[in-house]
Amino acid sequence: QVQLVESGGGLVQPGGSLRLSCAASGSISSIDVMGWYRQAPGKQRELVASITSGGERNYIDFVKGRFTISRDNAKNTVYLQMNSLKPEDTAIYYCNFQRFGYFRLNYWGQGTQVTVSS
């Protein structure tokens, strides 16, 4: 059974940086899209960034220029480098792996807390 294991969350001051990682345990291949979502208290979960198997990246406007998503297909791992963090970035961050087509799949991580506060 495949599980996504996240790490790297924590407490950081405004302007600081964190790097989130999400690795798949178990056998998994041909992931079309890897992404990071977040959910702040009282708000809906939103897509923060995604990266396709071809390396195409997409970001929400609020994090453009501050966050960078990357993936290592050999390790089935996705990363999110977060710089210049703001209190508004405080949320639980979830990773997501999707494969489309006949053998579709959709896996979620358990979530990791990111708190930006002085």
Steps between C-alpha positions, in 0.01 A plus 500: 500500500637839401531778754623854457723611786557873548770676697650844545221698660541709812503845654689777322517877531367726225755525222641159579518183291387140519535205266225241492557149370252229409613148417294203391553175685419186309500432130371783287584625152397734220363780714356761265469786747650562842364789699489683828173621652437691819212560733488783750254503792151583382598490133471251218794295385675668208759394248827682563727355234518208261751340267435262214709203392636723225615763748230760440442702816198697613459723806227704655570872466559554873807275507653579161859608537519364855426126469663245272368151435724220373485125467734203492333226298760240590419551866127566452546817701370852465642807673375846579761765576329789677685829537397842631224338701210712617252448785236444232689185395408335830307182425513124490678400180404180317677330213308326224596254226272440203511270200236538232352259251387142544733426791422821677602567857473782749707487819521752784752556772399532864582871514773701664450819700672819389474794740644840415509720805730729694 
